[in-house]
């Protein structure tokens, strides 16, 4: 009976001192690796795209053909600090927020070139 209790006592004894210290740092390596992958695949390209879009908004000028985030195509007829005036049809102008301009419109017909029906 004592042999059984002694075997149990050895099984419950603490392990070697140096065996558990490397496991703590090794557990964080996959987490750090995932963060690095997310940074280069998701975060960094999004920051680059946002920077390019901000530069595009800063470079807007009169007579540029643009499209808004709502899908409205038009020609810029006036620019203020945060407001852009678009001509979407002959003598039809709307004001939109500068941040609502999503890109250049190469395929839109210029409002002054359209012929009335």
C-alpha angles and dihedrals in degrees: 000000000000090000089061092050092047091052090051090049091054091049091054095047116114116261128240116307099234098046098079101044098078093050094070096059094038090057091061096049095082090047092051091046091052091051091051091049092049091048095054097038102039117008102043097047090048091052090049092050092049091050091051091049091050090051089049091052091049091051096052113127139177117288094025114139109229142168124220128222087257091058098255112147120205150133120264110243099167139014130198128171096281103359129077122193113214128194105215097171134004107302092354112117130175131186119226135173114268089234089058091068106099104179151321119299111218097169100048117108115239111252092229091055095053116103118224116241 
